[in-house]
């Protein structure tokens, strides 16, 4: 759905990094996601899983809200 603002485990702000991660994945599909996460300064596994495990379902779910 929507990315949580902070990491559940350590509290680091991750909400602002998901859009950048997605944009870089789209621009360079062959680039290793590991490198993008390193560049975004997400070095802990708890913060990395917040970004990697995110599935953007908001556009799928939104029509059922009415
Ligand atoms: Zn964390």
PDB file of the backbone (N, CA, C, O) and the ligand in Angstrom, with CONECT records:
HET     ZN  A 101       1
ATOM      1  N   UNK A   1       0.861  -1.182   0.000  1.00  0.00           N
ATOM      2  CA  UNK A   1       0.000   0.000   0.000  1.00  0.00           C
ATOM      3  C   UNK A   1       0.897   1.231   0.000  1.00  0.00           C
ATOM      4  O   UNK A   1       1.735   1.377  -0.890  1.00  0.00           O
ATOM      5  N   UNK A   2       0.743   2.103   0.960  1.00  0.00           N
ATOM      6  CA  UNK A   2       1.640   3.253   1.062  1.00  0.00           C
ATOM      7  C   UNK A   2       2.836   2.866   1.921  1.00  0.00           C
ATOM      8  O   UNK A   2       2.706   2.106   2.881  1.00  0.00           O
ATOM      9  N   UNK A   3       3.980   3.387   1.573  1.00  0.00           N
ATOM     10  CA  UNK A   3       5.184   3.067   2.343  1.00  0.00           C
ATOM     11  C   UNK A   3       5.101   3.728   3.720  1.00  0.00           C
ATOM     12  O   UNK A   3       4.754   4.905   3.818  1.00  0.00           O
ATOM     13  N   UNK A   4       5.413   2.993   4.775  1.00  0.00           N
ATOM     14  CA  UNK A   4       5.440   3.611   6.108  1.00  0.00           C
ATOM     15  C   UNK A   4       6.505   4.708   6.161  1.00  0.00           C
ATOM     16  O   UNK A   4       7.544   4.610   5.508  1.00  0.00           O
ATOM     17  N   UNK A   5       6.238   5.735   6.936  1.00  0.00           N
ATOM     18  CA  UNK A   5       7.163   6.871   6.999  1.00  0.00           C
ATOM     19  C   UNK A   5       8.482   6.449   7.640  1.00  0.00           C
ATOM     20  O   UNK A   5       9.556   6.829   7.173  1.00  0.00           O
ATOM     21  N   UNK A   6       8.397   5.664   8.711  1.00  0.00           N
ATOM     22  CA  UNK A   6       9.617   5.260   9.414  1.00  0.00           C
ATOM     23  C   UNK A   6       9.764   3.745   9.419  1.00  0.00           C
ATOM     24  O   UNK A   6       8.784   3.007   9.318  1.00  0.00           O
ATOM     25  N   UNK A   7      11.012   3.300   9.539  1.00  0.00           N
ATOM     26  CA  UNK A   7      11.306   1.875   9.666  1.00  0.00           C
ATOM     27  C   UNK A   7      10.665   1.359  10.952  1.00  0.00           C
ATOM     28  O   UNK A   7      10.779   2.003  11.995  1.00  0.00           O
ATOM     29  N   UNK A   8       9.990   0.205  10.894  1.00  0.00           N
ATOM     30  CA  UNK A   8       9.295  -0.342  12.057  1.00  0.00           C
ATOM     31  C   UNK A   8      10.269  -0.679  13.184  1.00  0.00           C
ATOM     32  O   UNK A   8       9.928  -0.554  14.360  1.00  0.00           O
ATOM     33  N   UNK A   9      11.478  -1.105  12.827  1.00  0.00           N
ATOM     34  CA  UNK A   9      12.413  -1.586  13.847  1.00  0.00           C
ATOM     35  C   UNK A   9      13.266  -0.481  14.449  1.00  0.00           C
ATOM     36  O   UNK A   9      13.368  -0.393  15.672  1.00  0.00           O
ATOM     37  N   UNK A  10      13.883   0.366  13.626  1.00  0.00           N
ATOM     38  CA  UNK A  10      14.847   1.328  14.162  1.00  0.00           C
ATOM     39  C   UNK A  10      14.356   2.770  14.102  1.00  0.00           C
ATOM     40  O   UNK A  10      14.960   3.639  14.731  1.00  0.00           O
ATOM     41  N   UNK A  11      13.284   3.056  13.370  1.00  0.00           N
ATOM     42  CA  UNK A  11      12.738   4.411  13.368  1.00  0.00           C
ATOM     43  C   UNK A  11      13.361   5.357  12.362  1.00  0.00           C
ATOM     44  O   UNK A  11      13.014   6.538  12.332  1.00  0.00           O
ATOM     45  N   UNK A  12      14.281   4.863  11.531  1.00  0.00           N
ATOM     46  CA  UNK A  12      14.856   5.714  10.482  1.00  0.00           C
ATOM     47  C   UNK A  12      13.781   6.100   9.478  1.00  0.00           C
ATOM     48  O   UNK A  12      12.929   5.283   9.129  1.00  0.00           O
ATOM     49  N   UNK A  13      13.819   7.349   9.012  1.00  0.00           N
ATOM     50  CA  UNK A  13      12.836   7.803   8.028  1.00  0.00           C
ATOM     51  C   UNK A  13      13.115   7.125   6.683  1.00  0.00           C
ATOM     52  O   UNK A  13      14.191   7.305   6.114  1.00  0.00           O
ATOM     53  N   UNK A  14      12.152   6.346   6.169  1.00  0.00           N
ATOM     54  CA  UNK A  14      12.316   5.674   4.881  1.00  0.00           C
ATOM     55  C   UNK A  14      11.258   6.131   3.878  1.00  0.00           C
ATOM     56  O   UNK A  14      11.359   5.829   2.689  1.00  0.00           O
ATOM     57  N   UNK A  15      10.249   6.852   4.349  1.00  0.00           N
ATOM     58  CA  UNK A  15       9.124   7.242   3.496  1.00  0.00           C
ATOM     59  C   UNK A  15       9.530   8.086   2.313  1.00  0.00           C
ATOM     60  O   UNK A  15       8.874   8.038   1.273  1.00  0.00           O
ATOM     61  N   UNK A  16      10.607   8.871   2.443  1.00  0.00           N
ATOM     62  CA  UNK A  16      11.023   9.747   1.352  1.00  0.00           C
ATOM     63  C   UNK A  16      11.936   9.042   0.366  1.00  0.00           C
ATOM     64  O   UNK A  16      12.288   9.619  -0.664  1.00  0.00           O
ATOM     65  N   UNK A  17      12.330   7.797   0.659  1.00  0.00           N
ATOM     66  CA  UNK A  17      13.321   7.129  -0.199  1.00  0.00           C
ATOM     67  C   UNK A  17      12.694   6.168  -1.200  1.00  0.00           C
ATOM     68  O   UNK A  17      13.340   5.776  -2.173  1.00  0.00           O
ATOM     69  N   UNK A  18      11.428   5.782  -0.967  1.00  0.00           N
ATOM     70  CA  UNK A  18      10.819   4.777  -1.833  1.00  0.00           C
ATOM     71  C   UNK A  18      10.616   5.292  -3.253  1.00  0.00           C
ATOM     72  O   UNK A  18      10.866   4.566  -4.215  1.00  0.00           O
ATOM     73  N   UNK A  19      10.160   6.553  -3.396  1.00  0.00           N
ATOM     74  CA  UNK A  19       9.928   7.110  -4.728  1.00  0.00           C
ATOM     75  C   UNK A  19      11.226   7.160  -5.522  1.00  0.00           C
ATOM     76  O   UNK A  19      11.256   6.820  -6.705  1.00  0.00           O
ATOM     77  N   UNK A  20      12.293   7.588  -4.862  1.00  0.00           N
ATOM     78  CA  UNK A  20      13.603   7.659  -5.517  1.00  0.00           C
ATOM     79  C   UNK A  20      14.074   6.260  -5.925  1.00  0.00           C
ATOM     80  O   UNK A  20      14.610   6.075  -7.017  1.00  0.00           O
ATOM     81  N   UNK A  21      13.870   5.279  -5.042  1.00  0.00           N
ATOM     82  CA  UNK A  21      14.236   3.896  -5.341  1.00  0.00           C
ATOM     83  C   UNK A  21      13.480   3.401  -6.574  1.00  0.00           C
ATOM     84  O   UNK A  21      14.071   2.820  -7.484  1.00  0.00           O
ATOM     85  N   UNK A  22      12.159   3.638  -6.593  1.00  0.00           N
ATOM     86  CA  UNK A  22      11.331   3.197  -7.711  1.00  0.00           C
ATOM     87  C   UNK A  22      11.752   3.869  -9.016  1.00  0.00           C
ATOM     88  O   UNK A  22      11.805   3.228 -10.066  1.00  0.00           O
ATOM     89  N   UNK A  23      12.053   5.178  -8.938  1.00  0.00           N
ATOM     90  CA  UNK A  23      12.447   5.932 -10.120  1.00  0.00           C
ATOM     91  C   UNK A  23      13.746   5.365 -10.695  1.00  0.00           C
ATOM     92  O   UNK A  23      13.874   5.194 -11.907  1.00  0.00           O
ATOM     93  N   UNK A  24      14.709   5.075  -9.814  1.00  0.00           N
ATOM     94  CA  UNK A  24      15.995   4.552 -10.288  1.00  0.00           C
ATOM     95  C   UNK A  24      15.857   3.150 -10.855  1.00  0.00           C
ATOM     96  O   UNK A  24      16.559   2.797 -11.802  1.00  0.00           O
ATOM     97  N   UNK A  25      14.952   2.335 -10.286  1.00  0.00           N
ATOM     98  CA  UNK A  25      14.704   0.984 -10.819  1.00  0.00           C
ATOM     99  C   UNK A  25      14.134   1.080 -12.232  1.00  0.00           C
ATOM    100  O   UNK A  25      14.504   0.304 -13.114  1.00  0.00           O
ATOM    101  N   UNK A  26      13.212   2.058 -12.442  1.00  0.00           N
ATOM    102  CA  UNK A  26      12.606   2.213 -13.759  1.00  0.00           C
ATOM    103  C   UNK A  26      13.609   2.711 -14.782  1.00  0.00           C
ATOM    104  O   UNK A  26      13.614   2.261 -15.927  1.00  0.00           O
ATOM    105  N   UNK A  27      14.472   3.655 -14.359  1.00  0.00           N
ATOM    106  CA  UNK A  27      15.446   4.231 -15.287  1.00  0.00           C
ATOM    107  C   UNK A  27      16.538   3.237 -15.665  1.00  0.00           C
ATOM    108  O   UNK A  27      16.933   3.161 -16.828  1.00  0.00           O
ATOM    109  N   UNK A  28      17.025   2.478 -14.692  1.00  0.00           N
ATOM    110  CA  UNK A  28      18.079   1.489 -14.946  1.00  0.00           C
ATOM    111  C   UNK A  28      17.636   0.120 -14.455  1.00  0.00           C
ATOM    112  O   UNK A  28      18.018  -0.292 -13.360  1.00  0.00           O
ATOM    113  N   UNK A  29      16.826  -0.601 -15.253  1.00  0.00           N
ATOM    114  CA  UNK A  29      16.337  -1.912 -14.775  1.00  0.00           C
ATOM    115  C   UNK A  29      17.463  -2.906 -14.524  1.00  0.00           C
ATOM    116  O   UNK A  29      17.299  -3.823 -13.719  1.00  0.00           O
ATOM    117  N   UNK A  30      18.603  -2.747 -15.193  1.00  0.00           N
ATOM    118  CA  UNK A  30      19.678  -3.728 -15.003  1.00  0.00           C
ATOM    119  C   UNK A  30      20.573  -3.379 -13.816  1.00  0.00           C
ATOM    120  O   UNK A  30      21.441  -4.171 -13.445  1.00  0.00           O
ATOM    121  N   UNK A  31      20.376  -2.217 -13.221  1.00  0.00           N
ATOM    122  CA  UNK A  31      21.187  -1.829 -12.056  1.00  0.00           C
ATOM    123  C   UNK A  31      20.770  -2.645 -10.835  1.00  0.00           C
ATOM    124  O   UNK A  31      19.584  -2.861 -10.589  1.00  0.00           O
ATOM    125  N   UNK A  32      21.771  -3.091 -10.078  1.00  0.00           N
ATOM    126  CA  UNK A  32      21.510  -3.921  -8.907  1.00  0.00           C
ATOM    127  C   UNK A  32      20.801  -3.096  -7.822  1.00  0.00           C
ATOM    128  O   UNK A  32      21.322  -2.059  -7.414  1.00  0.00           O
ATOM    129  N   UNK A  33      19.617  -3.536  -7.344  1.00  0.00           N
ATOM    130  CA  UNK A  33      18.910  -2.797  -6.282  1.00  0.00           C
ATOM    131  C   UNK A  33      19.771  -2.592  -5.038  1.00  0.00           C
ATOM    132  O   UNK A  33      19.590  -1.626  -4.297  1.00  0.00           O
ATOM    133  N   UNK A  34      20.702  -3.507  -4.822  1.00  0.00           N
ATOM    134  CA  UNK A  34      21.611  -3.389  -3.673  1.00  0.00           C
ATOM    135  C   UNK A  34      22.403  -2.074  -3.742  1.00  0.00           C
ATOM    136  O   UNK A  34      22.585  -1.398  -2.729  1.00  0.00           O
ATOM    137  N   UNK A  35      22.864  -1.727  -4.928  1.00  0.00           N
ATOM    138  CA  UNK A  35      23.649  -0.499  -5.100  1.00  0.00           C
ATOM    139  C   UNK A  35      22.774   0.729  -4.866  1.00  0.00           C
ATOM    140  O   UNK A  35      23.210   1.706  -4.258  1.00  0.00           O
ATOM    141  N   UNK A  36      21.529   0.671  -5.358  1.00  0.00           N
ATOM    142  CA  UNK A  36      20.617   1.811  -5.167  1.00  0.00           C
ATOM    143  C   UNK A  36      20.353   2.025  -3.683  1.00  0.00           C
ATOM    144  O   UNK A  36      20.360   3.159  -3.206  1.00  0.00           O
ATOM    145  N   UNK A  37      20.121   0.933  -2.950  1.00  0.00           N
ATOM    146  CA  UNK A  37      19.874   1.052  -1.505  1.00  0.00           C
ATOM    147  C   UNK A  37      21.098   1.617  -0.795  1.00  0.00           C
ATOM    148  O   UNK A  37      20.961   2.413   0.134  1.00  0.00           O
ATOM    149  N   UNK A  38      22.289   1.215  -1.220  1.00  0.00           N
ATOM    150  CA  UNK A  38      23.511   1.754  -0.625  1.00  0.00           C
ATOM    151  C   UNK A  38      23.606   3.255  -0.888  1.00  0.00           C
ATOM    152  O   UNK A  38      23.961   4.028   0.001  1.00  0.00           O
ATOM    153  N   UNK A  39      23.280   3.667  -2.138  1.00  0.00           N
ATOM    154  CA  UNK A  39      23.346   5.085  -2.489  1.00  0.00           C
ATOM    155  C   UNK A  39      22.319   5.904  -1.712  1.00  0.00           C
ATOM    156  O   UNK A  39      22.553   7.075  -1.416  1.00  0.00           O
ATOM    157  N   UNK A  40      21.182   5.290  -1.382  1.00  0.00           N
ATOM    158  CA  UNK A  40      20.152   5.985  -0.602  1.00  0.00           C
ATOM    159  C   UNK A  40      20.494   5.990   0.888  1.00  0.00           C
ATOM    160  O   UNK A  40      19.730   6.500   1.707  1.00  0.00           O
ATOM    161  N   UNK A  41      21.644   5.420   1.227  1.00  0.00           N
ATOM    162  CA  UNK A  41      22.123   5.398   2.607  1.00  0.00           C
ATOM    163  C   UNK A  41      21.259   4.521   3.511  1.00  0.00           C
ATOM    164  O   UNK A  41      21.145   4.780   4.709  1.00  0.00           O
ATOM    165  N   UNK A  42      20.647   3.478   2.932  1.00  0.00           N
ATOM    166  CA  UNK A  42      19.897   2.507   3.725  1.00  0.00           C
ATOM    167  C   UNK A  42      20.807   1.291   3.899  1.00  0.00           C
ATOM    168  O   UNK A  42      20.842   0.410   3.040  1.00  0.00           O
ATOM    169  N   UNK A  43      21.534   1.246   5.001  1.00  0.00           N
ATOM    170  CA  UNK A  43      22.547   0.204   5.188  1.00  0.00           C
ATOM    171  C   UNK A  43      22.098  -0.910   6.128  1.00  0.00           C
ATOM    172  O   UNK A  43      22.648  -2.011   6.095  1.00  0.00           O
ATOM    173  N   UNK A  44      21.097  -0.625   6.968  1.00  0.00           N
ATOM    174  CA  UNK A  44      20.632  -1.667   7.885  1.00  0.00           C
ATOM    175  C   UNK A  44      19.603  -2.551   7.186  1.00  0.00           C
ATOM    176  O   UNK A  44      18.822  -2.072   6.365  1.00  0.00           O
ATOM    177  N   UNK A  45      19.607  -3.862   7.521  1.00  0.00           N
ATOM    178  CA  UNK A  45      18.678  -4.789   6.877  1.00  0.00           C
ATOM    179  C   UNK A  45      17.233  -4.439   7.205  1.00  0.00           C
ATOM    180  O   UNK A  45      16.341  -4.651   6.384  1.00  0.00           O
ATOM    181  N   UNK A  46      16.993  -3.896   8.418  1.00  0.00           N
ATOM    182  CA  UNK A  46      15.618  -3.589   8.803  1.00  0.00           C
ATOM    183  C   UNK A  46      15.053  -2.482   7.923  1.00  0.00           C
ATOM    184  O   UNK A  46      13.865  -2.500   7.599  1.00  0.00           O
ATOM    185  N   UNK A  47      15.887  -1.517   7.530  1.00  0.00           N
ATOM    186  CA  UNK A  47      15.418  -0.420   6.669  1.00  0.00           C
ATOM    187  C   UNK A  47      15.311  -0.895   5.222  1.00  0.00           C
ATOM    188  O   UNK A  47      14.400  -0.490   4.501  1.00  0.00           O
ATOM    189  N   UNK A  48      16.235  -1.749   4.796  1.00  0.00           N
ATOM    190  CA  UNK A  48      16.217  -2.260   3.423  1.00  0.00           C
ATOM    191  C   UNK A  48      14.967  -3.070   3.154  1.00  0.00           C
ATOM    192  O   UNK A  48      14.383  -2.980   2.074  1.00  0.00           O
ATOM    193  N   UNK A  49      14.552  -3.865   4.136  1.00  0.00           N
ATOM    194  CA  UNK A  49      13.354  -4.679   3.904  1.00  0.00           C
ATOM    195  C   UNK A  49      12.106  -3.812   3.771  1.00  0.00           C
ATOM    196  O   UNK A  49      11.146  -4.209   3.111  1.00  0.00           O
ATOM    197  N   UNK A  50      12.110  -2.631   4.394  1.00  0.00           N
ATOM    198  CA  UNK A  50      10.958  -1.741   4.272  1.00  0.00           C
ATOM    199  C   UNK A  50      10.759  -1.335   2.811  1.00  0.00           C
ATOM    200  O   UNK A  50       9.627  -1.250   2.334  1.00  0.00           O
ATOM    201  N   UNK A  51      11.864  -1.086   2.107  1.00  0.00           N
ATOM    202  CA  UNK A  51      11.808  -0.644   0.713  1.00  0.00           C
ATOM    203  C   UNK A  51      11.592  -1.839  -0.216  1.00  0.00           C
ATOM    204  O   UNK A  51      10.736  -1.798  -1.099  1.00  0.00           O
ATOM    205  N   UNK A  52      12.377  -2.912  -0.010  1.00  0.00           N
ATOM    206  CA  UNK A  52      12.350  -4.050  -0.926  1.00  0.00           C
ATOM    207  C   UNK A  52      11.010  -4.781  -0.879  1.00  0.00           C
ATOM    208  O   UNK A  52      10.511  -5.230  -1.911  1.00  0.00           O
ATOM    209  N   UNK A  53      10.421  -4.903   0.324  1.00  0.00           N
ATOM    210  CA  UNK A  53       9.193  -5.682   0.459  1.00  0.00           C
ATOM    211  C   UNK A  53       7.947  -4.863   0.145  1.00  0.00           C
ATOM    212  O   UNK A  53       6.828  -5.365   0.256  1.00  0.00           O
ATOM    213  N   UNK A  54       8.135  -3.610  -0.243  1.00  0.00           N
ATOM    214  CA  UNK A  54       7.000  -2.734  -0.519  1.00  0.00           C
ATOM    215  C   UNK A  54       6.361  -3.085  -1.860  1.00  0.00           C
ATOM    216  O   UNK A  54       7.052  -3.171  -2.875  1.00  0.00           O
ATOM    217  N   UNK A  55       5.027  -3.289  -1.866  1.00  0.00           N
ATOM    218  CA  UNK A  55       4.277  -3.475  -3.101  1.00  0.00           C
ATOM    219  C   UNK A  55       3.260  -2.357  -3.174  1.00  0.00           C
ATOM    220  O   UNK A  55       2.434  -2.204  -2.274  1.00  0.00           O
ATOM    221  N   UNK A  56       3.313  -1.576  -4.240  1.00  0.00           N
ATOM    222  CA  UNK A  56       2.449  -0.414  -4.343  1.00  0.00           C
ATOM    223  C   UNK A  56       1.077  -0.810  -4.874  1.00  0.00           C
ATOM    224  O   UNK A  56       0.879  -0.933  -6.083  1.00  0.00           O
ATOM    225  N   UNK A  57       0.131  -1.009  -3.956  1.00  0.00           N
ATOM    226  CA  UNK A  57      -1.196  -1.505  -4.337  1.00  0.00           C
ATOM    227  C   UNK A  57      -2.255  -0.414  -4.301  1.00  0.00           C
ATOM    228  O   UNK A  57      -3.434  -0.700  -4.508  1.00  0.00           O
ATOM    229  N   UNK A  58      -1.866   0.816  -4.046  1.00  0.00           N
ATOM    230  CA  UNK A  58      -2.869   1.858  -3.814  1.00  0.00           C
ATOM    231  C   UNK A  58      -3.796   2.036  -5.023  1.00  0.00           C
ATOM    232  O   UNK A  58      -4.998   2.237  -4.850  1.00  0.00           O
ATOM    233  N   UNK A  59      -3.253   1.965  -6.240  1.00  0.00           N
ATOM    234  CA  UNK A  59      -4.095   2.148  -7.426  1.00  0.00           C
ATOM    235  C   UNK A  59      -5.024   0.963  -7.652  1.00  0.00           C
ATOM    236  O   UNK A  59      -6.078   1.114  -8.269  1.00  0.00           O
ATOM    237  N   UNK A  60      -4.647  -0.212  -7.162  1.00  0.00           N
ATOM    238  CA  UNK A  60      -5.487  -1.407  -7.278  1.00  0.00           C
ATOM    239  C   UNK A  60      -6.635  -1.362  -6.275  1.00  0.00           C
ATOM    240  O   UNK A  60      -7.754  -1.770  -6.585  1.00  0.00           O
ATOM    241  N   UNK A  61      -6.357  -0.872  -5.092  1.00  0.00           N
ATOM    242  CA  UNK A  61      -7.326  -0.905  -3.990  1.00  0.00           C
ATOM    243  C   UNK A  61      -8.279   0.276  -4.035  1.00  0.00           C
ATOM    244  O   UNK A  61      -9.427   0.160  -3.605  1.00  0.00           O
ATOM    245  N   UNK A  62      -7.825   1.405  -4.547  1.00  0.00           N
ATOM    246  CA  UNK A  62      -8.589   2.647  -4.513  1.00  0.00           C
ATOM    247  C   UNK A  62     -10.018   2.536  -5.067  1.00  0.00           C
ATOM    248  O   UNK A  62     -10.934   3.090  -4.459  1.00  0.00           O
ATOM    249  N   UNK A  63     -10.252   1.836  -6.209  1.00  0.00           N
ATOM    250  CA  UNK A  63     -11.635   1.752  -6.730  1.00  0.00           C
ATOM    251  C   UNK A  63     -12.609   1.100  -5.760  1.00  0.00           C
ATOM    252  O   UNK A  63     -13.810   1.359  -5.837  1.00  0.00           O
ATOM    253  N   UNK A  64     -12.123   0.257  -4.847  1.00  0.00           N
ATOM    254  CA  UNK A  64     -13.028  -0.454  -3.928  1.00  0.00           C
ATOM    255  C   UNK A  64     -13.389   0.382  -2.729  1.00  0.00           C
ATOM    256  O   UNK A  64     -14.120  -0.079  -1.851  1.00  0.00           O
ATOM    257  N   UNK A  65     -12.901   1.584  -2.672  1.00  0.00           N
ATOM    258  CA  UNK A  65     -13.130   2.453  -1.516  1.00  0.00           C
ATOM    259  C   UNK A  65     -14.482   3.144  -1.584  1.00  0.00           C
ATOM    260  O   UNK A  65     -14.865   3.817  -0.627  1.00  0.00           O
ATOM    261  N   UNK A  66     -15.228   3.000  -2.693  1.00  0.00           N
ATOM    262  CA  UNK A  66     -16.481   3.745  -2.824  1.00  0.00           C
ATOM    263  C   UNK A  66     -17.710   2.892  -2.522  1.00  0.00           C
ATOM    264  O   UNK A  66     -18.836   3.386  -2.593  1.00  0.00           O
TER     265      UNK A  66
HETATM  266 ZN    ZN A 101      15.609   0.253  10.187  1.00  0.00          ZN
END
